[in-house]
Amino acid sequence: MTPEEQTYYENYFSLFLMDGWKQLVAEVTETLESYRIEDIKDQDHLNAIKGELKMLKRIQNFESGIRNAYDMNTENSK
């Protein structure tokens, strides 16, 4: 792993330790759990919600994605 890649991952690992990150993920999770199918009004609303859900899930899973990428990168460096 290059020094730049190591710094890249270390920056994210530092971020993931911050209370603000944990708070953001908790709020995203709460928002995801609040969606109800019966609240969807029409096809346009459904499409908007699908986009929102995609982005919220991306945030929710971002930390595990970075950690998995780091693990894979570390394994490939051996």
C-alpha positions in Angstrom: 0.0 0.0 0.0 1.4 3.4 -0.9 1.8 6.1 1.7 -1.0 8.1 0.0 -3.4 5.1 0.3 -2.4 4.6 3.9 -3.2 8.3 4.6 -6.5 8.0 2.7 -7.6 5.1 5.0 -6.3 6.6 8.2 -8.2 9.8 7.5 -11.4 7.8 7.2 -10.7 5.7 10.3 -10.2 8.9 12.3 -13.5 10.2 11.0 -15.3 7.1 12.0 -14.2 7.6 15.6 -15.8 11.0 15.8 -19.1 11.5 17.7 -20.4 13.5 14.7 -20.0 10.5 12.4 -21.8 8.2 14.8 -24.5 10.8 15.2 -24.9 11.1 11.4 -25.1 7.3 10.9 -27.7 7.1 13.8 -29.9 9.8 12.2 -29.6 8.2 8.8 -30.6 4.8 10.2 -33.5 6.4 12.0 -34.6 8.1 8.8 -34.4 4.8 6.9 -36.5 3.1 9.4 -39.2 5.8 9.2 -40.1 5.2 5.6 -43.5 3.6 5.2 -44.8 2.2 1.9 -48.3 3.4 2.6 -47.0 7.0 2.5 -46.0 6.8 -1.1 -48.4 9.0 -3.2 -47.6 8.2 -6.8 -44.8 7.0 -9.2 -42.9 10.3 -9.0 -42.9 10.2 -5.2 -41.8 6.5 -5.3 -38.9 7.4 -7.6 -37.8 10.3 -5.3 -37.9 8.0 -2.3 -35.9 5.3 -4.1 -33.2 7.9 -4.8 -33.3 9.1 -1.1 -33.0 5.5 0.1 -30.1 4.7 -2.2 -28.1 7.7 -0.9 -29.0 7.1 2.8 -28.0 3.4 2.5 -24.8 4.5 0.9 -24.0 6.7 3.9 -25.1 4.0 6.3 -22.8 1.4 4.7 -19.9 3.7 3.9 -17.8 2.8 6.9 -18.0 -0.9 6.3 -17.2 -0.3 2.6 -14.0 1.6 3.5 -13.0 -1.0 6.1 -13.6 -3.8 3.5 -11.6 -2.0 0.9 -8.8 -1.5 3.4 -8.8 -5.2 4.3 -8.7 -6.2 0.7 -6.0 -3.7 -0.1 -3.9 -4.9 2.8 -4.4 -8.6 1.8 -3.3 -7.8 -1.8 -0.2 -6.0 -0.5 1.1 -9.2 1.2 
